[in-house]
Amino acid sequence: MTSGQTSTPPVGRTGSSNGLAVAALVTGVAGILFALLVPIVGVVLGVVAIGLAVAARRGGVRSGQATAGLVTGVLAVVVAVVTMVAAYALLT
């Protein structure tokens, strides 16, 4: 070892984070919340979350965040559709 080298590892995060997976998860959770209040926005956010999760999983690494984003996106779409059908049934 020369005098310029050190044996300590660099300080920082050791794990890698997939930005698309995180975005899919956040969008999916927001889609579930909006699906209960404004179902059209919930459907849009759910579809965006599904697209982001599929793009994140296509990279070859199937992270838990990408899978959670996919599940929350699908759940947002389902909850929004159920909310729309219930609102239609109550208002007609």
N, C-alpha and C positions, 0 to 999 in steps of 0.2 A: 504494500500500500504506500502510495506517495503522500507527501505532506498535504496535498490539495484535496485528497479524497477523505470522506468521512464514512463511518460504518453505520450511521443512523439513517433510518428510512425517512423519506420526505414527509413533511407534515401535511395532512389533508385527508380527503375522503379516500377510502380504499376501495369501496364498491362503486360500480358504474351505475349510472341512472339513465334510463331511457326517457327522454323528454316526451316522446309521443305517447308512451304508456301512462306517464303522469298526467298529461293533458286529457287522455281518454278517461282516466279515473275521475278527475275533477269534473269534466264535462258530464260524465254519467251521473255523478252524485247531484250535480246542479239540475240535470234533466229530471231526476226523480222528484226533487223538490218542486220544480216548476210544473211537472206533470199533474200535481195535485192542485195547483193554483191556476195556471194558465196552460191547459193541455197542448195547445198548438206549439208553444215554445218548448214544452217538454218533449214533444215528438221530434222537433228539429234538433234539440240538444242530444237526444238519444241517438238519432241517426248519425250526428257528427261524432259522438263517442264511439259508436260501432265502427265507423270509418277509421278513426284514429287508432283504435285497438287493433283492427285488422292490419293497418300499415305498420304498427309497432311489432306485431307478431310475425309479419312477413320478413323482418330483418334476420330471422333465423334463431333469435333468442326468445324463448317463450317465458317471459317474466310473469310473476304473479300480479304485478300492477296492470299489465296488458290484459290478462285474463279477467281481472276485476273490472277493468274499464269496459270490456266486452259485455260482461254480465250486467253491470249497472246500466249500460246503454240499452240493452234489450229490455231490462226491467223498466226503464224510463218510458220506452215506447209502449209496452204493455199497460203500464199504469195510466199513461195518457189516453190510450184508446178506451180503457175501462172507464176512466173519468168522463170522457166525451159521451160514451154510450149512456152512462148513468145520468149525466146532465140532460141529454136529449130525452130520456125516458121521464125524468122528473118535470121537464118544462113543456112537454106536449100532452 
